[in-house]
Amino acid sequence: MDSVTSDARTSQGADARTPLGAQADNGLKIVVVGGFGVGKTTLVRSVSEIRPLNTEETMTQAGAAVDDISEVRGKSATTVAFDFGRITLDARNVLYLFGAPGQERFWFLWDRLFSGTLGAVVLVDTRRIDDSWYAIDRLEHHGTPFIVACNDFGGSAHTPAQIREALDLDPKVPLLDCDARSRESSKRVLITLVEHLKTLYAAESALTTPELAL
């Protein structure tokens, strides 16, 4: 074997990646929602095992009259449909992540994104808590279980009790801090949601089949 061929094969082997499974028995859908610029795209991107599908477009001067960017001065692109990522849980189960657009003019897409959703993460910027109201309202309207994750932008002086009060959260809804840029932090958010869902479904099962709870 000549050295050129050997080098080429070695290079291909170094760049090769383990392919994803062709299919899974169960596709579990989770939606990440929240206000404009709270870090939904960043969270999906940080935790997805595949290169995420992003529908980001460059923000233009024409949108300045529509979108309030006073609190997100450094933002240059925005999601106009949804973000999509994937996490393999095991050989039979795959988690699909959908990040919803944050601007009010794209909220009409949310109801379709919520269809078939197992649960949701409401991502919050504590400097703009009011921006999270609509997301919580729509999830409650659809009866979709959710948790609340406060993305770390620095400078927040709100206590968890103050955030709960401001969002009028049910005491049973988990509330935690996160850094959407960190894979480990984003994984912790998703694990918290899954554990919350397991608790809810176990309680429902005990109510419908009380003999199993004995």
C-alpha positions in Angstrom: 0.0 0.0 0.0 1.5 3.3 -1.0 1.9 6.1 1.6 -0.6 8.4 -0.1 -3.4 5.8 0.1 -2.5 4.9 3.7 -2.5 8.6 4.7 -5.9 9.1 3.1 -7.4 6.1 4.9 -5.9 7.2 8.2 -7.4 10.7 7.7 -10.8 9.3 6.8 -10.7 7.2 9.9 -9.8 10.1 12.1 -12.7 12.2 10.7 -15.2 9.3 10.8 -18.1 9.7 13.3 -20.3 7.0 14.8 -23.5 7.1 12.8 -26.8 7.6 14.6 -29.3 4.7 14.7 -31.5 4.5 11.7 -34.6 4.5 13.8 -36.0 4.4 17.4 -39.2 2.9 18.8 -40.2 6.0 20.7 -39.7 9.6 19.8 -40.2 11.9 22.8 -40.9 15.5 22.1 -39.9 18.4 24.3 -40.3 22.1 23.5 -38.2 25.0 24.8 -40.1 28.2 25.0 -39.7 31.7 26.4 -39.4 35.3 25.5 -37.3 36.9 22.8 -33.5 36.5 23.3 -33.7 34.3 26.4 -31.3 31.6 25.0 -33.6 29.0 23.6 -31.4 28.4 20.4 -28.3 28.4 22.6 -29.7 25.7 24.9 -30.8 23.4 22.0 -27.4 23.9 20.3 -25.4 23.2 23.5 -27.1 19.9 24.3 -28.0 18.3 20.9 -26.0 15.3 19.8 -26.5 16.3 16.2 -25.8 19.6 14.4 -29.0 21.4 15.3 -31.4 22.6 12.6 -31.7 26.4 13.1 -34.0 28.7 11.3 -32.1 31.8 12.3 -32.2 34.9 10.1 -30.1 38.1 10.4 -32.0 40.9 12.2 -32.4 44.0 10.1 -33.3 47.6 10.7 -36.8 46.9 9.3 -37.5 44.7 12.4 -36.5 47.3 14.9 -40.0 48.8 14.8 -41.5 45.4 15.5 -39.1 43.6 18.0 -38.0 45.3 21.2 -34.2 44.7 21.3 -33.5 47.2 24.0 -32.5 44.4 26.4 -30.7 42.3 23.9 -28.4 44.8 22.2 -25.8 42.1 21.2 -28.3 39.9 19.4 -27.8 39.9 15.6 -29.9 36.9 14.5 -33.3 35.5 15.5 -35.3 32.3 15.1 -38.1 32.6 12.6 -39.6 29.1 12.8 -38.1 26.7 15.3 -34.8 25.1 16.4 -34.5 21.3 16.3 -32.1 19.0 18.1 -31.8 15.3 19.1 -30.6 13.3 22.1 -30.5 9.5 22.1 -31.6 8.2 25.5 -31.1 4.5 24.7 -31.5 2.0 21.8 -35.3 2.5 21.8 -35.9 6.1 22.9 -34.9 9.4 21.3 -35.6 12.8 22.7 -36.5 15.5 20.1 -36.0 19.1 21.2 -37.9 22.0 19.6 -37.0 25.6 20.3 -39.9 28.0 19.7 -39.4 31.5 18.3 -39.7 34.2 20.9 -41.0 37.2 19.1 -44.7 37.9 19.4 -45.3 37.9 15.6 -44.3 34.2 15.5 -46.4 33.1 18.4 -49.0 31.7 16.0 -46.5 28.8 15.5 -46.5 27.7 19.1 -49.8 25.8 19.1 -48.6 23.5 16.4 -45.2 23.0 18.1 -47.1 22.0 21.3 -48.9 19.2 19.5 -47.7 15.9 20.8 -45.3 17.5 23.3 -44.4 15.4 26.4 -43.3 18.5 28.4 -41.7 21.9 28.1 -38.9 24.0 29.4 -39.8 27.7 30.0 -36.5 29.6 29.7 -36.5 32.9 31.7 -34.3 36.0 31.7 -34.9 37.3 35.2 -34.2 40.9 33.9 -37.3 40.5 31.8 -39.6 38.2 33.8 -42.8 39.6 32.1 -41.6 38.2 28.8 -42.3 34.7 30.1 -46.0 35.2 30.9 -47.2 34.2 27.5 -45.3 31.0 27.4 -46.6 29.8 30.7 -50.2 30.9 29.8 -50.1 28.8 26.5 -48.6 25.7 28.2 -51.3 25.8 30.9 -53.9 26.3 28.3 -52.7 23.2 26.5 -52.3 21.2 29.8 -48.6 20.7 29.0 -46.4 20.0 32.0 -43.4 22.3 32.3 -40.5 23.4 34.4 -38.9 26.9 34.6 -35.2 27.5 34.1 -33.6 30.9 34.7 -30.8 31.5 32.2 -27.8 33.2 33.8 -27.2 36.6 32.2 -25.6 38.0 35.3 -26.8 40.7 37.6 -30.0 39.1 38.8 -31.0 40.1 42.3 -34.2 38.1 42.4 -34.6 35.2 44.9 -36.4 32.0 43.8 -39.3 33.0 46.0 -39.6 36.3 44.2 -39.4 34.6 40.8 -42.1 32.2 41.8 -44.4 35.0 42.9 -43.8 37.1 39.8 -44.6 34.1 37.5 -47.4 32.9 39.8 -45.9 29.4 39.7 -47.6 26.4 41.2 -45.4 25.2 44.1 -45.0 21.8 42.3 -43.4 23.3 39.2 -39.6 22.9 39.5 -37.6 26.1 39.3 -33.8 26.1 38.7 -30.9 28.2 37.5 -29.0 27.3 34.3 -26.4 28.4 31.8 -27.8 27.7 28.4 -24.2 27.8 26.9 -23.1 24.8 29.1 -23.9 21.3 27.9 -23.9 20.0 31.5 -26.2 22.7 32.7 -28.6 22.2 29.8 -28.6 18.4 30.4 -29.5 19.1 34.1 -32.5 21.1 32.9 -33.7 18.3 30.7 -33.1 15.7 33.5 -35.1 17.9 35.9 -38.0 18.0 33.3 -38.0 14.2 32.8 -38.0 13.6 36.5 -40.9 16.0 36.9 -42.8 14.2 34.2 -42.2 10.8 35.8 -43.5 12.2 39.1 -46.6 13.6 37.5 -47.4 10.4 35.5 -46.8 8.2 38.5 -49.2 10.3 40.5 -51.8 10.1 37.7 -51.3 6.3 37.5 -51.9 5.9 41.2 -55.1 7.9 41.0 -56.5 5.8 38.1 -55.3 2.5 39.4 -55.3 2.8 43.2 -54.8 -0.9 43.8 -51.2 -0.5 42.3 -50.3 2.1 44.9 -50.8 -0.3 47.8 
